[in-house]
Amino acid sequence: MQSQIRTLRQGLRFQAPKARASGYRKSKPLLWLLPSLILIGGVILYPAIQMAQTSLSNISLSGLNRGFIGLSNYRDLFSEPGLLRVFKQTMVWVAGIVAVATMLSMALAQLLNQKFPGRRVLRWIVIIPWAAPVVTTVLSFKWMMNYYYGAANVVLIHMHILHQPVDWVGNTSTSFYSVMLVDIFLSIPFTAYVLLAGLQVISLDLYEAAQLDGAGRWRTYWSIVFPLLRPALIVATVLNVIYTFNTFPVIWLMTQGGPGNSTDITATLMYKLAFQNRRIGEAGALSVLNLVVILMLAFVYLRAVNRRKVI
């Protein structure tokens, strides 16, 4: 009996380190993820919680929290006369920039995926607008679109496309689309490189098999390349929607939302409410609505793509 107890104790003694080792192996990935989780919690989750609390609080002009006031900030926000127009402009802004940037980036990625002399240099050139400071690029475009001495008017008049200078940024009929053009230019490098990465993982054997079957270039692209490119396209589209929805420096540096509110989107309106009009609670409410709309758009797009995949 004593020998059996001794054997049992020895077995438990050997099993305990194994159990501890197994538990350590299971928790090891969490240890590697811990710095990222702390960063996400401090940079994203905590500010989001504070933003939600601000939208439900009475914030004084000096930034003092005077307590909970419920949905009053949301009611005040929806009573803003220009809110509906800003939301419509934001939808046009996001849809237009993402659609045009994606189409141009798909063509550019296809070009960069081909073998030709100088391909490496062209790839370096394409990444410059994305790598350069946003302020530098935006101000360069602002100077080029200047009514009096901008290069855009000089070139277009010299090419007989225009008969007189156009106030690209200061005119309400052209300012919104001029700023959109700048943001499209800034969005293309990132989108093109994401799609290029998707193209490079497609095996060359698939192209050869399609040629043996007699498929032309367009048939090969739409039947083979495009379906395999879909994961990269999803990543590029969702990230572009998020980035474009929250675009602030491009609009603010070029027009500050003007003339009037012709180039305002929710991001610039949020800034004006918080720092110019000192309505911090309303700005917090708009931030919450902004986040909800972004999540809804991303969810709808992902559901549509997954449903198409199943079909």
WOGI-V223213 format. One line per field, one symbol per residue. phi: phi as a letter, one per 40 degrees, with the letter a starting at -180 (. if undefined). psi: psi as a letter, one per 20 degrees, with the letter a starting at -180 (. if undefined). A space follows every 10 residues. Layout:
# WOGI-V223213
phi=???
psi=???
This chain:
# WOGI-V223213
phi=.ccccccccc cccccccccc cccccccddc cccddccccc cccbcccccc cccccbbcbc ccgccchcbg cccccccccc cccccccccc ccdccccccc cccccccccc cccccacgcc cccccccdcc ccdcdccccc ccccccccbc cccccccccg cbbacbcccc cccbcccccd dcccdcccdc cccccccccc cccccccccc cccgcccccc cccbcccccd dccccccccc cccccbcbcc ccccbfgccg bcbcbccccd ccccbbcfbc cccccccccd cccccccccc cccccccccc c
psi=ghhggghggh ghhhhghggg gghghhighh hhigghhggg hhhggghggh gghhijqopr hjjpojrpjc jhhhghgiip hjggghgghg gggggggggg hgghhggghh giiqoqpjgg ghhghhighh hqphgggghg hghhjqhgjq hgggghhhjk hqhqqpnhhi phiigghghg gghghhhggg ghhghghhhi ipqhhhghhh hhijpagggg ghhggghhig ghhggggghh ggghhjpghg ghhgikiapc khjpahghhg ggggigikmh ghghghgghg gggghggggg ghggghghgg .
